Amino acid sequence: MDYDTWFKNLPIEERKKVEEIRSLVQGDKTIWEKGSKRVLEAKIGGGKVVAVNVKSFSMFRRSVAAMMQYAHDNGILAPRVLGCWDVGLQRTVMEPHNTVMVTDRVPGQSLDKIWHSLNALQKENIEVQLRQQIRKMRELTQPYIGRIGNEMTSDVFDCTGFKRDMGPFASEELFDAWSLEKIKCPISRAFWEGCLPSMRENKEPPRFVLTHGNLVADNIMVQDGQITGIVGWSCSAFLPEYMEYAMATVIHRKRMQEWWLPVLERVLEPAGYFRCKYVSAACVRTPK
């Protein structure tokens, strides 16, 4: 089915919405762009400024929008989600190949752009605010590992850049058993298999916390010394408490600015030494 046929088969109201979203994506201003992923600033009815997140259909997970909205509804400084739509942005391709998520436009600048212009007191204040946000996230829990509604989430151990999924998991034991299979060396796998039982928290009932998963400075928005929003929720899930720290200091370490990593190490609750070593062993990385 080509785009025109797909479009004509839509209900009238849905057609209007798709055309409205298509016009937004023609975009007033590009905020961020990487490959097929873009974030645009646009205006909708009444002059309201919004952020328009565009990703290829195969790369977008609607569960990310659900996680953002859950966080927003529960007092986290995540953007409010206004809607998600599948749209065709080129009439020469098969039916919709892009998904558009429209959210509130978070005011301010990303922290990586202004950090070095802040004085010591301002930096300390940002740390305090971020620590408060992390503490609130730790209070938001689910009895499973996955995304809201017991949905699968992105594979947190995959550092190759490919979009793979995992879960959901009903227990930390099942999560560990799944990740253990990523360790290909038989000797290493046998070693960690023996260590894992003593490393688990084994809370009853199971308690997995809201985890952002990608707290790079680029994803922290600031205006007038105040954190105005935390964006970039594509790695988010309900995970064991140690994972936020492990994702920052092990899995995504190469993405972290050198000056930002020590801040996160102060703000986040540390994971155990052996748990971090296990996460490193289980990571799937791009071959050198």
C-alpha positions as a Python dict, from the first residue, in 0.01 Angstrom:
ca = {
    (1, 'M'): (0, 0, 0),
    (2, 'D'): (146, 339, -97),
    (3, 'Y'): (108, 652, 114),
    (4, 'D'): (-182, 805, -84),
    (5, 'T'): (-387, 485, -59),
    (6, 'W'): (-312, 453, 312),
    (7, 'F'): (-408, 818, 369),
    (8, 'K'): (-738, 792, 176),
    (9, 'N'): (-839, 489, 385),
    (10, 'L'): (-812, 683, 710),
    (11, 'P'): (-1126, 819, 880),
    (12, 'I'): (-1181, 1190, 804),
    (13, 'E'): (-1088, 1309, 1154),
    (14, 'E'): (-772, 1101, 1153),
    (15, 'R'): (-681, 1243, 812),
    (16, 'K'): (-713, 1596, 949),
    (17, 'K'): (-490, 1510, 1243),
    (18, 'V'): (-225, 1349, 1023),
    (19, 'E'): (-218, 1654, 794),
    (20, 'E'): (-189, 1882, 1097),
    (21, 'I'): (103, 1678, 1229),
    (22, 'R'): (265, 1669, 883),
    (23, 'S'): (255, 2050, 876),
    (24, 'L'): (417, 2065, 1220),
    (25, 'V'): (699, 1841, 1105),
    (26, 'Q'): (783, 2079, 823),
    (27, 'G'): (907, 2259, 1130),
    (28, 'D'): (976, 2608, 1249),
    (29, 'K'): (1306, 2532, 1422),
    (30, 'T'): (1522, 2223, 1468),
    (31, 'I'): (1616, 2178, 1835),
    (32, 'W'): (1810, 1853, 1796),
    (33, 'E'): (1890, 1611, 1515),
    (34, 'K'): (2075, 1281, 1485),
    (35, 'G'): (2032, 1054, 1185),
    (36, 'S'): (1660, 991, 1129),
    (37, 'K'): (1572, 1134, 1472),
    (38, 'R'): (1474, 1498, 1505),
    (39, 'V'): (1319, 1729, 1762),
    (40, 'L'): (1152, 2040, 1622),
    (41, 'E'): (993, 2341, 1783),
    (42, 'A'): (652, 2436, 1643),
    (43, 'K'): (335, 2624, 1729),
    (44, 'I'): (-13, 2475, 1749),
    (45, 'G'): (-356, 2629, 1806),
    (46, 'G'): (-352, 2942, 2019),
    (47, 'G'): (19, 2990, 1961),
    (48, 'K'): (123, 2722, 2209),
    (49, 'V'): (486, 2621, 2157),
    (50, 'V'): (546, 2244, 2147),
    (51, 'A'): (830, 2002, 2083),
    (52, 'V'): (777, 1765, 1790),
    (53, 'N'): (982, 1445, 1822),
    (54, 'V'): (1022, 1259, 1492),
    (55, 'K'): (1157, 905, 1468),
    (56, 'S'): (1135, 631, 1211),
    (57, 'F'): (841, 398, 1271),
    (58, 'S'): (1070, 102, 1345),
    (59, 'M'): (1276, 297, 1601),
    (60, 'F'): (994, 446, 1809),
    (61, 'R'): (827, 274, 2103),
    (62, 'R'): (496, 422, 2216),
    (63, 'S'): (577, 286, 2559),
    (64, 'V'): (835, 569, 2583),
    (65, 'A'): (551, 821, 2561),
    (66, 'A'): (361, 628, 2828),
    (67, 'M'): (666, 638, 3056),
    (68, 'M'): (710, 1013, 3005),
    (69, 'Q'): (345, 1080, 3081),
    (70, 'Y'): (356, 855, 3389),
    (71, 'A'): (660, 1044, 3517),
    (72, 'H'): (494, 1381, 3446),
    (73, 'D'): (171, 1278, 3619),
    (74, 'N'): (366, 1173, 3928),
    (75, 'G'): (559, 1493, 3987),
    (76, 'I'): (873, 1430, 3781),
    (77, 'L'): (989, 1714, 3555),
    (78, 'A'): (920, 1516, 3238),
    (79, 'P'): (745, 1687, 2945),
    (80, 'R'): (370, 1636, 2918),
    (81, 'V'): (283, 1419, 2617),
    (82, 'L'): (17, 1571, 2392),
    (83, 'G'): (-6, 1277, 2152),
    (84, 'C'): (163, 1025, 1920),
    (85, 'W'): (84, 972, 1554),
    (86, 'D'): (215, 754, 1272),
    (87, 'V'): (257, 970, 963),
    (88, 'G'): (407, 945, 618),
    (89, 'L'): (646, 1232, 554),
    (90, 'Q'): (730, 1134, 197),
    (91, 'R'): (460, 1039, -49),
    (92, 'T'): (695, 811, -243),
    (93, 'V'): (727, 548, 28),
    (94, 'M'): (510, 277, 169),
    (95, 'E'): (257, 357, 444),
    (96, 'P'): (367, 562, 748),
    (97, 'H'): (735, 528, 815),
    (98, 'N'): (765, 795, 1086),
    (99, 'T'): (613, 832, 1429),
    (100, 'V'): (565, 1181, 1569),
    (101, 'M'): (536, 1248, 1942),
    (102, 'V'): (424, 1598, 2041),
    (103, 'T'): (510, 1720, 2392),
    (104, 'D'): (522, 2044, 2583),
    (105, 'R'): (829, 2248, 2490),
    (106, 'V'): (1050, 2257, 2799),
    (107, 'P'): (1183, 2611, 2852),
    (108, 'G'): (1552, 2684, 2897),
    (109, 'Q'): (1875, 2536, 2766),
    (110, 'S'): (2030, 2194, 2805),
    (111, 'L'): (2276, 2180, 3093),
    (112, 'D'): (2573, 2090, 2874),
    (113, 'K'): (2549, 2432, 2708),
    (114, 'I'): (2558, 2639, 3029),
    (115, 'W'): (2733, 2429, 3297),
    (116, 'H'): (3072, 2593, 3257),
    (117, 'S'): (2919, 2941, 3288),
    (118, 'L'): (2770, 2860, 3631),
    (119, 'N'): (2945, 2943, 3956),
    (120, 'A'): (3007, 2686, 4230),
    (121, 'L'): (2690, 2775, 4423),
    (122, 'Q'): (2473, 2749, 4111),
    (123, 'K'): (2623, 2410, 4025),
    (124, 'E'): (2560, 2286, 4377),
    (125, 'N'): (2200, 2404, 4353),
    (126, 'I'): (2152, 2208, 4029),
    (127, 'E'): (2291, 1897, 4201),
    (128, 'V'): (2044, 1940, 4488),
    (129, 'Q'): (1751, 1972, 4246),
    (130, 'L'): (1859, 1668, 4045),
    (131, 'R'): (1901, 1464, 4363),
    (132, 'Q'): (1544, 1558, 4460),
    (133, 'Q'): (1416, 1441, 4122),
    (134, 'I'): (1602, 1110, 4154),
    (135, 'R'): (1461, 1063, 4504),
    (136, 'K'): (1107, 1113, 4367),
    (137, 'M'): (1176, 858, 4094),
    (138, 'R'): (1283, 603, 4357),
    (139, 'E'): (942, 641, 4520),
    (140, 'L'): (765, 538, 4198),
    (141, 'T'): (771, 161, 4172),
    (142, 'Q'): (617, -138, 3996),
    (143, 'P'): (634, -512, 4078),
    (144, 'Y'): (794, -595, 3740),
    (145, 'I'): (1094, -500, 3525),
    (146, 'G'): (965, -325, 3215),
    (147, 'R'): (760, -24, 3115),
    (148, 'I'): (429, 97, 3250),
    (149, 'G'): (154, -155, 3184),
    (150, 'N'): (402, -445, 3214),
    (151, 'E'): (536, -377, 2864),
    (152, 'M'): (877, -471, 2724),
    (153, 'T'): (1151, -208, 2730),
    (154, 'S'): (1476, -134, 2549),
    (155, 'D'): (1759, -379, 2607),
    (156, 'V'): (1959, -189, 2871),
    (157, 'F'): (2271, -400, 2809),
    (158, 'D'): (2290, -330, 2435),
    (159, 'C'): (2551, -64, 2356),
    (160, 'T'): (2561, -127, 1981),
    (161, 'G'): (2303, 138, 1890),
    (162, 'F'): (2057, -115, 1744),
    (163, 'K'): (1701, -107, 1877),
    (164, 'R'): (1648, -430, 2071),
    (165, 'D'): (1391, -505, 2338),
    (166, 'M'): (1382, -705, 2659),
    (167, 'G'): (1129, -825, 2913),
    (168, 'P'): (907, -773, 3083),
    (169, 'F'): (1041, -973, 3381),
    (170, 'A'): (845, -1069, 3691),
    (171, 'S'): (1155, -1089, 3912),
    (172, 'E'): (1518, -985, 3940),
    (173, 'E'): (1611, -1353, 3919),
    (174, 'L'): (1454, -1383, 3573),
    (175, 'F'): (1622, -1058, 3467),
    (176, 'D'): (1960, -1191, 3581),
    (177, 'A'): (1907, -1526, 3408),
    (178, 'W'): (1827, -1346, 3081),
    (179, 'S'): (2126, -1109, 3102),
    (180, 'L'): (2360, -1394, 3201),
    (181, 'E'): (2312, -1544, 2854),
    (182, 'K'): (2482, -1237, 2707),
    (183, 'I'): (2814, -1344, 2861),
    (184, 'K'): (2965, -1573, 2596),
    (185, 'C'): (3277, -1691, 2780),
    (186, 'P'): (3177, -2015, 2964),
    (187, 'I'): (3422, -1956, 3250),
    (188, 'S'): (3304, -1600, 3306),
    (189, 'R'): (2938, -1703, 3280),
    (190, 'A'): (2986, -1981, 3537),
    (191, 'F'): (3161, -1738, 3774),
    (192, 'W'): (2880, -1484, 3759),
    (193, 'E'): (2610, -1750, 3782),
    (194, 'G'): (2757, -1842, 4121),
    (195, 'C'): (2777, -1478, 4234),
    (196, 'L'): (2435, -1350, 4127),
    (197, 'P'): (2214, -1502, 4403),
    (198, 'S'): (2403, -1317, 4678),
    (199, 'M'): (2395, -992, 4477),
    (200, 'R'): (2015, -975, 4449),
    (201, 'E'): (1806, -758, 4676),
    (202, 'N'): (1523, -1018, 4695),
    (203, 'K'): (1266, -770, 4823),
    (204, 'E'): (917, -901, 4889),
    (205, 'P'): (705, -798, 4715),
    (206, 'P'): (941, -719, 4425),
    (207, 'R'): (1009, -346, 4395),
    (208, 'F'): (1151, -193, 4081),
    (209, 'V'): (1198, 182, 4054),
    (210, 'L'): (1137, 440, 3783),
    (211, 'T'): (1469, 474, 3602),
    (212, 'H'): (1546, 738, 3339),
    (213, 'G'): (1845, 549, 3204),
    (214, 'N'): (2023, 827, 3015),
    (215, 'L'): (2097, 1117, 3248),
    (216, 'V'): (2351, 1291, 3025),
    (217, 'A'): (2375, 1667, 3077),
    (218, 'D'): (2211, 1716, 2734),
    (219, 'N'): (1887, 1575, 2880),
    (220, 'I'): (1869, 1817, 3175),
    (221, 'M'): (1697, 2147, 3086),
    (222, 'V'): (1770, 2455, 3298),
    (223, 'Q'): (1642, 2812, 3311),
    (224, 'D'): (1741, 3083, 3562),
    (225, 'G'): (1919, 2830, 3781),
    (226, 'Q'): (1621, 2593, 3800),
    (227, 'I'): (1580, 2252, 3638),
    (228, 'T'): (1279, 2294, 3411),
    (229, 'G'): (1267, 1946, 3263),
    (230, 'I'): (1429, 1609, 3211),
    (231, 'V'): (1399, 1491, 2851),
    (232, 'G'): (1525, 1190, 2652),
    (233, 'W'): (1322, 905, 2807),
    (234, 'S'): (1394, 641, 2540),
    (235, 'C'): (1594, 425, 2787),
    (236, 'S'): (1342, 454, 3071),
    (237, 'A'): (1188, 159, 3254),
    (238, 'F'): (1115, 20, 3598),
    (239, 'L'): (1441, -148, 3693),
    (240, 'P'): (1635, -266, 3998),
    (241, 'E'): (1755, 32, 4203),
    (242, 'Y'): (2120, -16, 4107),
    (243, 'M'): (2055, 25, 3734),
    (244, 'E'): (2040, 407, 3716),
    (245, 'Y'): (2393, 424, 3857),
    (246, 'A'): (2515, 131, 3647),
    (247, 'M'): (2369, 276, 3328),
    (248, 'A'): (2536, 611, 3392),
    (249, 'T'): (2878, 486, 3502),
    (250, 'V'): (2909, 161, 3303),
    (251, 'I'): (2667, 121, 3011),
    (252, 'H'): (2656, 483, 2893),
    (253, 'R'): (2989, 591, 3037),
    (254, 'K'): (3134, 684, 2696),
    (255, 'R'): (2837, 913, 2630),
    (256, 'M'): (2891, 1102, 2955),
    (257, 'Q'): (3088, 1424, 2951),
    (258, 'E'): (3398, 1389, 3171),
    (259, 'W'): (3291, 1683, 3386),
    (260, 'W'): (2937, 1548, 3430),
    (261, 'L'): (3014, 1193, 3540),
    (262, 'P'): (3148, 1296, 3885),
    (263, 'V'): (2825, 1492, 3942),
    (264, 'L'): (2612, 1184, 3870),
    (265, 'E'): (2834, 972, 4094),
    (266, 'R'): (2754, 1214, 4378),
    (267, 'V'): (2383, 1242, 4298),
    (268, 'L'): (2295, 876, 4234),
    (269, 'E'): (2278, 597, 4490),
    (270, 'P'): (2590, 387, 4419),
    (271, 'A'): (2557, 32, 4290),
    (272, 'G'): (2774, -237, 4445),
    (273, 'Y'): (3120, -298, 4301),
    (274, 'F'): (3041, -653, 4188),
    (275, 'R'): (2703, -554, 4043),
    (276, 'C'): (2875, -291, 3825),
    (277, 'K'): (3135, -547, 3718),
    (278, 'Y'): (2857, -787, 3622),
    (279, 'V'): (2676, -520, 3421),
    (280, 'S'): (3001, -448, 3236),
    (281, 'A'): (3050, -819, 3164),
    (282, 'A'): (2695, -852, 3026),
    (283, 'C'): (2710, -543, 2801),
    (284, 'V'): (2690, -608, 2427),
    (285, 'R'): (2928, -364, 2261),
    (286, 'T'): (3011, -278, 1903),
    (287, 'P'): (3319, -478, 1794),
    (288, 'K'): (3637, -269, 1772),
}
